[in-house]
Amino acid sequence: MAIESSQDRQTRRFDLLELGIGFACLLGKPLFTKEQLMDVLDIMTSNVATIGPEATLIEAARLMKIHDIGFLPVVQDNKLIGTLTDRDIVVKSIAEGKEPEASNVRDIMAKNAVFVFEDQDVEEAAALMEKSKIRRLVVFNRQYRIVGTLSLGDISREYFDETLAGEINKEIAAKSSEEIRPQFEV
């Protein structure tokens, strides 16, 4: 294994292009200096709505509407057991012809919930998002209590103006839809 210089390590650590997020690609330069790096706690959304696994998908959708969110940690006995997105409800339930009133959150939730700790670097969280191919993370404190959520939007809003954040999210959405769009020859 090659030995990495401190300059290389610093560039790698703070260049989100390496993490696959694509922000640095738009700017053509690293996003962070060591002094600018923030903890997840600094930019996460702290008021978290959660839902239980036995709730119906209608209840989940209503909770998302009330809180203007598209992501819910699924909690049972104060433990995170999964996550649910608005996309999960549409793709895994409605598009399959299932009745949202008769389906439970447990039926379609992602069971491999991915999380970070509030004192981790935003850069580490972004790397985890890229590795896991997700846009949202549950945030825990070191006592394993849910204290927030972190989204790709939270990261982009913190480090860029709103116009650029919107452009970045469009780029990510376009790349995501390209990956799942079937390719047909005409």
Secondary structure, 3 states (H helix, E strand, C coil): CCCCCHHHHHHHHHCCCCCCCCHHHHHCCCCCCCCCCCEHHHHCECCCCCECCCCEHHHHHHHHHHHCCCEEEEEECCEEEEEEEHHHHHHHCHHHCCCCCCCEHHHHCECCCCEEECCCEHHHHHHHHHHHCCCEEEEECCCCCEEEEEEHHHHHHHHCCHHHHHHHHHHHHHHHHHHHCCCCCC
